Amino acid sequence: MKPEEHTQIIHDIGANISDQAKVTQLLAQLSEDYTTVLTENKTNKETAEKLTKDNETLREANMQLFLKVGVKPDKDKEDKEDKPPEKRSFNNLFSGKGGLK
């Protein structure tokens, strides 16, 4: 139920205070809507808490992967720095038949 409808029902209750049947019907509508809103609110809170927990778990997992990925390139870089670059010579350019390798 929209907030405007809810407000209108409350005004109708005030206007029809002498008609007990109408007041009871309007209060029943408000009660049903209130129960629906409470149920949806509870469900939404539980969903939000679950998603927040799942999001935090995902962030932790991503951070662990990020830290693992961050370490590996440094190791490869150190290996390359330890080895001097291979020098190329003119003799290595040609195969035994005189063609380029």
URNOR-V415520 format. One record per residue. N is the residue number from 1. PSI is psi in whole degrees, -180 to 180 (NA if undefined). OMEGA is omega in radians with two decimals (NA if undefined). Layout:
# URNOR-V415520
n=N psi=PSI omega=OMEGA
n=N psi=PSI omega=OMEGA
This chain:
# URNOR-V415520
n=1 psi=138 omega=-3.14
n=2 psi=154 omega=-3.14
n=3 psi=-34 omega=3.13
n=4 psi=-40 omega=3.11
n=5 psi=-41 omega=3.13
n=6 psi=-47 omega=3.12
n=7 psi=-40 omega=3.13
n=8 psi=-41 omega=3.12
n=9 psi=-41 omega=3.11
n=10 psi=-42 omega=3.08
n=11 psi=-39 omega=3.11
n=12 psi=-38 omega=3.09
n=13 psi=-45 omega=3.11
n=14 psi=-36 omega=-3.11
n=15 psi=-28 omega=-3.06
n=16 psi=32 omega=-3.06
n=17 psi=-27 omega=-3.13
n=18 psi=-23 omega=-3.14
n=19 psi=95 omega=-3.04
n=20 psi=-38 omega=-3.12
n=21 psi=-44 omega=3.13
n=22 psi=-42 omega=3.13
n=23 psi=-43 omega=3.13
n=24 psi=-42 omega=3.12
n=25 psi=-44 omega=-3.13
n=26 psi=-39 omega=3.09
n=27 psi=-35 omega=3.09
n=28 psi=-41 omega=3.10
n=29 psi=-45 omega=3.13
n=30 psi=-40 omega=-3.13
n=31 psi=-44 omega=3.12
n=32 psi=-45 omega=3.14
n=33 psi=-40 omega=3.14
n=34 psi=-43 omega=3.10
n=35 psi=-42 omega=3.11
n=36 psi=-44 omega=-3.13
n=37 psi=-42 omega=3.12
n=38 psi=-42 omega=3.12
n=39 psi=-46 omega=3.12
n=40 psi=-40 omega=3.14
n=41 psi=-44 omega=3.13
n=42 psi=-46 omega=3.13
n=43 psi=-44 omega=3.14
n=44 psi=-38 omega=3.10
n=45 psi=-45 omega=3.13
n=46 psi=-42 omega=3.11
n=47 psi=-43 omega=3.13
n=48 psi=-42 omega=3.11
n=49 psi=-43 omega=3.13
n=50 psi=-45 omega=-3.14
n=51 psi=-38 omega=3.09
n=52 psi=-44 omega=3.12
n=53 psi=-45 omega=3.13
n=54 psi=-39 omega=3.13
n=55 psi=-42 omega=3.13
n=56 psi=-40 omega=3.09
n=57 psi=-42 omega=3.11
n=58 psi=-41 omega=3.10
n=59 psi=-43 omega=3.12
n=60 psi=-43 omega=3.12
n=61 psi=-42 omega=3.11
n=62 psi=-39 omega=3.12
n=63 psi=-41 omega=3.10
n=64 psi=-43 omega=3.11
n=65 psi=-41 omega=3.12
n=66 psi=-42 omega=3.14
n=67 psi=-37 omega=3.11
n=68 psi=-44 omega=-3.14
n=69 psi=-37 omega=-3.13
n=70 psi=-28 omega=-3.10
n=71 psi=-39 omega=-3.03
n=72 psi=-47 omega=-3.13
n=73 psi=-32 omega=3.11
n=74 psi=-37 omega=3.12
n=75 psi=-45 omega=3.11
n=76 psi=-39 omega=-3.13
n=77 psi=-41 omega=3.11
n=78 psi=-40 omega=3.12
n=79 psi=-41 omega=3.13
n=80 psi=-35 omega=-3.13
n=81 psi=-32 omega=-3.13
n=82 psi=-34 omega=-3.11
n=83 psi=128 omega=3.07
n=84 psi=149 omega=3.13
n=85 psi=143 omega=-3.13
n=86 psi=128 omega=3.14
n=87 psi=137 omega=3.12
n=88 psi=139 omega=3.10
n=89 psi=165 omega=-3.12
n=90 psi=-31 omega=-3.10
n=91 psi=-27 omega=-3.11
n=92 psi=-7 omega=-3.10
n=93 psi=-22 omega=-3.02
n=94 psi=144 omega=3.05
n=95 psi=177 omega=-3.13
n=96 psi=-23 omega=-3.14
n=97 psi=-1 omega=3.10
n=98 psi=-1 omega=3.11
n=99 psi=163 omega=3.11
n=100 psi=145 omega=3.08
n=101 psi=NA omega=NA
